[in-house]
């Protein structure tokens, strides 16, 4: 958190310029894919270039990998989804983590136990030590489902898709409930949308319920689209270069199709000062780009209550 702060009409002091990162680090049943040290080097370089991040929303944490990651990034607070069952791939065995540094503490951390893949979720309340401001934070991933609900035949082949839709509903419900009390930030590997063209209304999904998280009516909206709405020149350049999308590349679906699967979702009481996607994360061993942003939580009285 930058030292810069501002006061609202009540005289309360509110932090501004908090830096957050969301990243699918890539792991599997046997641990990290490639060298974790290369991921840490990229995070260190990010700190050097932009200033220290304060909250890391991490996905694909292997069994036993959280302590190693937390120590490597000097996290002072954190939590992760605990594993107690075997799995055959990253979709079934890896979890999610929240790692905090600097002025933030973490409380009430736990998985969304009603989600079909609870290990792929970890939520909590981040509190700023100096100001007392609270944020609801969630690191999560939706299960992969490379077939749409309209293409999916009956039977076992659509089980991941059905779980993906339910996971989206559970997370959307959590966001709605949390936002009655505090601003919300979600770092997520959504494995969606299917198509990500410049016009929000033209976005298509693998499963309709993904729109509860990524659509224009979501309670916590896509921070990158929020930023582009305030920077029409940047949006115009993207539209000219990739009129059919994606707005940015964070993953290659099937190792060949550029997609934007990784998102920061924020409620309307949080402003986006900067957001970027680091594809150098591919060179660091992940198959997902790193998304980082500078956010400004608004004073409480300006919150939108759903």
Secondary structure, DSSP 4 states (H G I P E B T S, - for coil): --S-EEE-TTS-EEE--EEEEEEE--EETTEESS-HHHHHHHHHHHHHHH---SEEEEEEEPTT-HHHHHHHTT-SEEEE----S--SSHHHH-EEEEEE-TTEEEEEEE--TTSTTGGGEEEEEEEETTT--EEEEEEEEPPP--S-TTTPPSSGGGHHHHHHHHHHHHHHHHHHHHTTTSEEEEEEE----SB--SSGGG-B-SSGGGHHHHSTT-SSEEHHHHHHHT-HHHHHHHHHH-TT--SS-SEEETTTEEE--EEEEE-TTEEEEEEEEEGGGTTTT-SB-EEEEEEEEPPGGGPPP-
